[in-house]
Amino acid sequence: MKAVLLLEDGTVFEGTSFGAEGMRCGEVVFNTSMSGYQEITTDPSYHEQIITMTYPMIGNTGANALDWESRTVYAAGFVVKQDCPFPSNWRSEAAFGQYLKQNGVVGLQGIDTRKLVRHIRTQGAMRGIIAAGPFRIGDLKTKLAAYPGLVGRDIVKDVSCPKPYTWDKGVVDVLSGTELLPEAKFKVVAIDYGMKTNILRLLRSHGCAVEVVSAQTSARDILKRKPDGVFLSNGPGDPAAVVYAIQTVQQLLGQVPIFGICLGHQLLALALGGTTYKLKFGHRGANHPVKNLDTGEIEITSQNHGFCVDMDSLKAGNVELTHLNLNDQTVEGIRSPKHKAYSVQYHPEASPGPHDASYLFAQFTGWMAK
């Protein structure tokens, strides 16, 4: 089946389909991971994004029921150089193309992904539409012209949980099946802006009883639950547009220890009086080097964000820079000792990616213990 990707500047990439039939608009981005594509597609941070993988062959480990990072697939589309229809992995239950088709995601293969990525790096991430099946380019252009993009829009409300729930599952060793489930010594309220499941597993495996609430939950309702700490999750889109979340974090500052990841990091910075801006093409992949300024050590990190915190906007608030991206010197972590709050821009919970930064969860329990 013919498939196509049309960019807002008129550039067209034609190939063949390896997923579902249909068409979807989104922001066209690229990810430098070599694997972990199932975790990527189920990460709510990728809501309304068409993902291009830079690694040439994707799908050779297949897909399975255990590696989902949320309740559904959020990617708007998926683009690869070559799909592997015959996976070879003892945990595989389906080919990746079959998985995309079952979950209604359009997949495009057979294009020059190097050319597409160089175009995004030069021109910046842009709106696009991916389609497979019977379509006309003119109709795609009309549909794309009506798509508003991500800047200035609150899309967190599309991915946040509809009602509160408790979480009591820890990290599982896939080889032995052993679950790390220690005594729960701390109560954590996790605000769901589009949370990955492995964050919840790690919080539980670090001795936290976890209660998840929606992004629109008020500070008053959160504090009524008497938490020892509050966690701010990852999520999609423009942080400045999620005004209610910023106001909630402002009201929580200084009440209990706060730990934020990705969008949660950006919301914490905005609540502390800072500003954010859109990166030209964002950071997405499992191999980004970040320097821990406290220790001088370099962490290889998993990342997925298109917006960034402006550190200069936080200097008046006595906020400390804790982590720095070595590729472009952008902000990767901040800390406010006054408010007992800290956050990182990257994903220390991995899935996919390295586990270099898992110490941040132990740091959270340490702050709560104090």
C-alpha positions in Angstrom: 0.0 0.0 0.0 1.3 3.5 -0.9 2.1 5.8 2.0 3.3 9.4 2.1 4.5 12.1 4.5 3.7 15.7 3.6 5.5 18.5 5.5 4.1 22.0 6.0 6.7 23.5 3.6 5.4 21.3 0.8 8.2 18.6 1.0 6.8 15.1 0.2 8.3 11.7 1.1 6.7 8.7 -0.7 7.1 5.1 0.4 5.0 2.1 1.4 2.8 1.4 4.3 3.6 -1.1 7.1 0.9 -0.1 9.6 -2.7 1.0 9.6 -4.6 2.7 6.7 -5.6 6.3 7.4 -4.2 9.8 7.8 -3.0 11.8 10.8 -1.5 15.2 11.4 1.2 15.9 13.9 4.6 17.5 14.6 7.3 15.6 12.6 10.3 14.8 14.9 13.2 12.3 14.9 14.4 9.8 17.6 18.0 8.5 17.7 17.3 5.3 19.6 18.3 2.0 18.1 15.4 0.1 19.8 12.7 0.6 22.4 10.2 1.7 19.7 7.3 0.1 21.5 8.0 2.1 24.6 8.4 5.2 22.5 5.0 4.8 20.7 3.2 4.3 24.1 4.9 7.3 25.8 2.1 10.0 26.1 4.8 12.6 25.5 4.6 11.7 21.9 0.9 12.6 21.6 0.4 14.4 18.2 3.9 13.6 17.0 5.0 11.7 13.9 8.2 9.9 14.9 11.0 9.3 12.5 13.7 6.8 13.6 17.2 7.5 12.6 18.4 3.9 13.0 17.9 2.3 9.5 16.1 -1.0 10.5 13.4 -1.0 13.1 11.2 -3.9 14.3 13.8 -6.7 14.8 12.8 -7.3 18.5 9.0 -7.3 17.7 6.3 -6.2 20.2 4.8 -7.7 23.3 2.1 -7.0 26.0 4.6 -6.2 28.8 6.5 -3.3 27.3 3.6 -0.8 27.1 4.4 2.5 28.9 0.7 3.7 29.1 -2.8 2.6 28.4 -2.7 3.2 24.6 -0.5 4.1 21.7 -0.1 7.9 21.4 2.2 8.4 18.4 0.4 10.0 15.5 2.6 8.2 12.9 5.8 6.2 12.6 8.5 6.6 9.9 11.4 4.2 9.2 13.9 3.4 6.5 13.1 -0.3 6.7 10.7 -2.4 8.8 11.7 -5.8 9.9 8.7 -8.1 9.4 10.3 -11.2 11.0 11.4 -10.3 14.6 13.8 -12.5 16.4 13.4 -12.1 20.2 12.3 -14.5 22.9 9.8 -11.9 24.3 8.3 -11.0 20.9 4.5 -11.7 20.4 3.9 -9.8 17.2 5.8 -8.0 14.4 6.1 -4.2 14.8 4.0 -3.5 11.7 1.3 -5.8 12.9 1.4 -4.0 16.3 1.0 -0.6 14.5 -1.9 -1.9 12.4 -3.7 -3.3 15.5 -3.4 0.1 17.2 -4.4 2.3 14.3 -1.0 3.9 13.7 0.1 4.7 10.1 3.6 3.4 9.4 5.7 4.7 6.5 8.8 2.8 5.3 11.1 2.9 2.3 12.1 6.6 2.4 15.5 8.2 2.8 15.2 8.9 6.6 18.7 10.6 6.5 17.3 13.2 4.1 14.2 13.7 6.3 16.2 14.1 9.5 18.7 16.5 7.8 15.7 18.5 6.6 14.3 18.7 10.1 17.7 19.7 11.6 18.0 22.5 9.0 14.4 23.8 8.9 13.3 22.8 12.4 10.5 20.5 13.5 7.4 21.2 11.6 3.8 20.2 11.1 3.1 17.3 8.9 0.5 14.7 7.8 1.2 11.0 7.3 -1.2 8.9 5.2 -1.6 5.4 3.9 -4.3 4.1 1.5 -6.3 6.0 -1.1 -5.6 9.8 -0.8 -5.0 12.9 -2.9 -2.1 15.3 -2.1 -4.5 18.2 -2.4 -6.7 16.8 0.3 -3.7 16.2 2.5 -2.6 19.8 2.1 -6.0 21.1 3.0 -6.2 18.9 6.1 -2.6 19.9 7.2 -3.3 23.6 6.7 -6.1 23.3 9.3 -3.9 21.6 11.9 -2.9 24.2 14.6 0.4 22.5 15.8 1.5 22.3 19.4 2.6 25.8 20.4 0.1 27.5 22.7 -2.2 24.5 23.0 -2.9 22.5 26.1 -2.9 18.8 24.9 -2.1 17.5 28.4 -5.9 17.2 29.0 -6.0 14.6 26.2 -3.6 12.2 27.9 -4.1 12.7 31.7 -5.9 10.0 33.7 -9.7 10.7 34.0 -9.9 9.8 37.7 -7.5 9.1 40.6 -6.0 5.6 41.1 -3.5 3.8 43.3 -0.4 2.0 42.0 1.2 -0.9 43.7 3.5 -2.6 41.1 7.2 -2.5 41.2 10.0 -3.0 38.7 10.2 -6.6 37.4 13.3 -8.5 36.4 12.4 -9.8 33.0 14.8 -12.8 33.3 13.7 -14.0 36.7 10.2 -12.5 37.0 11.1 -11.1 40.4 9.3 -8.0 41.4 11.0 -5.4 43.6 8.3 -4.5 46.1 9.7 -3.2 49.4 7.7 -1.8 52.3 6.0 1.5 51.4 7.4 4.1 53.8 6.4 7.2 51.9 3.1 8.4 50.4 3.6 10.1 47.0 0.9 11.9 45.0 1.9 11.7 41.3 0.3 14.3 39.0 -0.4 12.7 35.6 0.4 15.1 32.8 0.9 12.0 30.5 2.9 9.7 32.7 5.0 6.7 31.7 4.3 3.5 33.7 8.0 2.8 34.5 8.0 6.0 36.6 5.3 4.5 38.8 7.2 1.2 39.0 10.3 2.9 40.1 8.6 5.0 42.7 7.0 1.9 44.2 10.3 0.0 44.1 11.9 2.9 46.1 9.4 2.4 48.9 6.6 4.8 47.9 2.9 4.2 48.1 1.7 6.0 45.0 -1.6 7.7 44.3 -2.0 9.1 40.8 -4.3 12.1 40.2 -5.2 14.0 37.0 -3.4 17.1 35.8 -6.4 19.3 36.7 -6.4 18.3 40.4 -6.1 21.4 42.7 -3.3 21.9 45.2 -5.9 21.8 47.9 -7.1 18.4 46.9 -3.5 17.1 46.6 -2.6 18.3 50.1 -5.8 16.8 51.6 -4.3 13.4 50.7 -1.4 14.2 53.1 1.5 13.2 50.8 5.1 13.0 51.9 6.0 14.2 48.5 4.5 15.2 45.1 5.7 14.0 41.8 5.3 16.0 38.5 5.2 13.7 35.5 6.3 13.9 31.9 3.8 14.8 29.2 3.3 16.3 25.8 3.1 19.8 24.3 3.8 23.4 25.3 4.2 23.8 29.1 3.3 27.5 29.1 -0.2 26.5 27.8 -1.0 24.4 30.8 -1.8 27.3 33.0 -3.8 25.4 35.6 -0.9 23.0 36.2 1.6 25.9 36.7 -0.8 27.5 39.3 -1.1 24.2 41.1 2.7 23.7 41.4 3.0 27.3 42.6 0.6 26.5 45.4 2.5 23.3 46.3 5.9 24.9 46.5 7.4 24.7 50.0 4.6 22.4 51.3 6.2 19.1 50.5 9.2 17.9 48.5 8.6 18.0 44.8 10.3 15.9 42.0 9.6 16.6 38.4 10.5 14.9 35.1 10.4 16.3 31.5 7.1 18.4 31.3 7.1 18.3 35.1 10.5 19.9 35.1 9.3 22.7 32.8 6.2 23.3 34.9 8.3 23.5 38.0 10.5 26.1 36.3 7.5 28.1 35.2 6.0 27.9 38.7 9.3 29.3 40.1 9.0 32.4 37.8 11.0 31.1 34.8 10.2 30.9 31.1 10.4 28.2 28.5 11.1 28.3 24.7 10.7 25.9 21.8 13.8 24.1 20.6 14.5 24.0 16.9 14.2 20.3 16.6 14.0 19.0 20.2 15.9 16.1 21.9 14.6 12.6 21.4 16.6 9.4 21.8 18.3 7.1 24.3 21.9 8.4 24.0 22.1 12.1 25.0 25.1 13.0 27.2 24.2 15.1 30.3 26.7 16.4 32.9 25.8 16.2 36.6 27.2 19.5 37.9 27.2 18.2 41.5 29.4 15.3 40.8 31.0 16.1 37.5 29.9 12.7 36.1 28.5 12.2 32.7 25.1 10.4 32.3 23.9 8.9 29.1 20.2 9.7 29.1 16.8 9.0 27.5 15.1 12.1 26.2 11.9 13.3 24.6 11.1 17.0 24.6 10.6 19.9 22.2 10.6 22.7 24.7 13.3 23.9 27.1 13.8 26.0 30.3 15.5 29.3 30.0 18.0 29.3 32.9 18.6 33.1 32.8 14.9 33.6 33.6 15.4 31.8 36.9 18.5 33.5 38.3 16.5 36.0 40.4 14.7 33.1 42.2 17.9 31.5 43.6 17.3 28.4 41.5 20.4 26.2 41.0 21.4 24.6 37.7 22.2 20.9 38.4 22.4 19.2 35.0 23.6 20.4 31.6 23.2 18.9 28.1 26.6 18.5 26.5 25.3 18.5 22.9 23.9 22.1 23.0 24.5 23.4 26.6 20.7 23.5 27.4 19.2 23.1 30.8 18.7 19.5 32.0 18.1 19.9 35.7 17.3 22.5 38.3 17.0 22.6 42.1 15.3 25.0 44.6 16.5 24.2 48.1 14.2 26.9 49.5 11.1 25.1 48.2 12.4 21.5 48.6 12.0 21.0 44.8 14.1 19.6 42.0 13.6 18.3 38.5 15.3 17.0 35.4 14.5 17.5 31.7 15.4 13.9 30.7 13.9 10.6 31.6 15.7 8.8 34.5 13.2 6.0 34.5 14.5 4.9 31.0 12.2 2.4 29.2 13.7 2.8 26.7 17.2 3.9 27.5 20.1 3.6 30.0 19.6 3.6 33.8 22.4 6.0 34.6 20.1 8.5 36.4 17.9 6.1 38.5 19.6 7.6 41.6 17.2 10.5 41.3 14.4 8.4 42.7 16.5 7.5 45.8 17.2 11.3 46.1 13.4 11.9 46.2 12.9 9.4 49.1 15.9 10.9 50.8 14.3 14.4 50.7 11.0 13.0 52.0 12.9 11.2 54.8 14.3 14.5 56.0 
